[in-house]
Amino acid sequence: MANGGELQRQAQEKELLAARFDNYAKDLITYFDHIKTGSVESGPVWTGPAAQRFEQDTGRHRSDVDRLIEQCYLASRNLRRMALQLRQQAEQATTTI
């Protein structure tokens, strides 16, 4: 079994990875929301059949992106739960020594 210090290090690594997944999810939201398919104040960004196809494709891919975002958040929550368990194990390891 790993010692308390090693378990704390592993917990911190999981927390850092969880933060990365949170940032990935936030970035996906930001990037996808910045795709210009509609109009801006000065008029349409893009018009015509190609623009319509692009907008339809974007709508279809939105659910895929939403699923990916949720998976990133789920991974983050799981990593934080594992980090908490590791910290508890580290605490037990130091109290039994």
One Martini backbone bead per residue (centre of mass of N, CA, C, O) as a GRO file, in nm:
protein
   97
    1MET     BB    1   0.098   0.035   0.019
    2ALA     BB    2   0.070   0.353   0.012
    3ASN     BB    3   0.160   0.637   0.127
    4GLY     BB    4   0.041   0.939   0.221
    5GLY     BB    5   0.205   1.110   0.017
    6GLU     BB    6   0.131   0.949  -0.237
    7LEU     BB    7  -0.175   0.984  -0.214
    8GLN     BB    8  -0.172   1.294  -0.229
    9ARG     BB    9  -0.044   1.310  -0.509
   10GLN     BB   10  -0.266   1.157  -0.657
   11ALA     BB   11  -0.493   1.350  -0.581
   12GLN     BB   12  -0.374   1.601  -0.718
   13GLU     BB   13  -0.368   1.486  -1.004
   14LYS     BB   14  -0.677   1.448  -1.022
   15GLU     BB   15  -0.751   1.745  -0.983
   16LEU     BB   16  -0.601   1.851  -1.233
   17LEU     BB   17  -0.758   1.678  -1.437
   18ALA     BB   18  -1.036   1.784  -1.367
   19ALA     BB   19  -0.978   2.077  -1.451
   20ARG     BB   20  -0.931   2.010  -1.747
   21PHE     BB   21  -1.213   1.902  -1.808
   22ASP     BB   22  -1.359   2.161  -1.739
   23ASN     BB   23  -1.214   2.331  -1.956
   24TYR     BB   24  -1.298   2.168  -2.199
   25ALA     BB   25  -1.599   2.216  -2.168
   26LYS     BB   26  -1.591   2.525  -2.179
   27ASP     BB   27  -1.458   2.541  -2.458
   28LEU     BB   28  -1.677   2.398  -2.618
   29ILE     BB   29  -1.895   2.599  -2.561
   30THR     BB   30  -1.754   2.847  -2.676
   31TYR     BB   31  -1.689   2.747  -2.964
   32PHE     BB   32  -1.975   2.666  -3.049
   33ASP     BB   33  -2.108   2.953  -2.990
   34HIS     BB   34  -1.908   3.097  -3.219
   35ILE     BB   35  -2.067   2.992  -3.439
   36LYS     BB   36  -2.162   3.129  -3.745
   37THR     BB   37  -2.517   3.117  -3.861
   38GLY     BB   38  -2.640   3.381  -3.831
   39SER     BB   39  -2.698   3.695  -3.718
   40VAL     BB   40  -2.602   4.022  -3.719
   41GLU     BB   41  -2.637   4.353  -3.694
   42SER     BB   42  -2.546   4.389  -4.017
   43GLY     BB   43  -2.627   4.091  -4.081
   44PRO     BB   44  -2.562   3.834  -4.250
   45VAL     BB   45  -2.297   3.615  -4.254
   46TRP     BB   46  -2.450   3.382  -4.421
   47THR     BB   47  -2.565   3.269  -4.740
   48GLY     BB   48  -2.744   3.011  -4.858
   49PRO     BB   49  -2.718   2.676  -4.910
   50ALA     BB   50  -2.454   2.636  -4.750
   51ALA     BB   51  -2.552   2.775  -4.491
   52GLN     BB   52  -2.790   2.584  -4.439
   53ARG     BB   53  -2.625   2.325  -4.413
   54PHE     BB   54  -2.445   2.419  -4.187
   55GLU     BB   55  -2.674   2.469  -3.982
   56GLN     BB   56  -2.777   2.178  -3.981
   57ASP     BB   57  -2.513   2.042  -3.896
   58THR     BB   58  -2.479   2.195  -3.634
   59GLY     BB   59  -2.738   2.092  -3.501
   60ARG     BB   60  -2.654   1.790  -3.504
   61HIS     BB   61  -2.376   1.837  -3.341
   62ARG     BB   62  -2.472   1.951  -3.070
   63SER     BB   63  -2.537   1.682  -2.925
   64ASP     BB   64  -2.248   1.576  -2.932
   65VAL     BB   65  -2.124   1.807  -2.772
   66ASP     BB   66  -2.300   1.780  -2.521
   67ARG     BB   67  -2.201   1.495  -2.452
   68LEU     BB   68  -1.903   1.569  -2.422
   69ILE     BB   69  -1.940   1.770  -2.196
   70GLU     BB   70  -2.068   1.572  -1.993
   71GLN     BB   71  -1.823   1.377  -1.990
   72CYS     BB   72  -1.626   1.578  -1.873
   73TYR     BB   73  -1.783   1.629  -1.608
   74LEU     BB   74  -1.788   1.333  -1.517
   75ALA     BB   75  -1.485   1.292  -1.502
   76SER     BB   76  -1.439   1.512  -1.294
   77ARG     BB   77  -1.613   1.395  -1.067
   78ASN     BB   78  -1.463   1.122  -1.047
   79LEU     BB   79  -1.184   1.237  -0.981
   80ARG     BB   80  -1.270   1.381  -0.719
   81ARG     BB   81  -1.365   1.128  -0.574
   82MET     BB   82  -1.091   0.984  -0.584
   83ALA     BB   83  -0.934   1.202  -0.432
   84LEU     BB   84  -1.090   1.178  -0.170
   85GLN     BB   85  -1.023   0.882  -0.116
   86LEU     BB   86  -0.716   0.923  -0.107
   87ARG     BB   87  -0.717   1.119   0.134
   88GLN     BB   88  -0.845   0.921   0.331
   89GLN     BB   89  -0.620   0.710   0.309
   90ALA     BB   90  -0.392   0.898   0.401
   91GLU     BB   91  -0.509   0.955   0.679
   92GLN     BB   92  -0.510   0.659   0.774
   93ALA     BB   93  -0.204   0.608   0.732
   94THR     BB   94  -0.110   0.829   0.947
   95THR     BB   95  -0.279   0.712   1.201
   96THR     BB   96  -0.140   0.408   1.191
   97ILE     BB   97   0.174   0.497   1.255
   0.00000   0.00000   0.00000
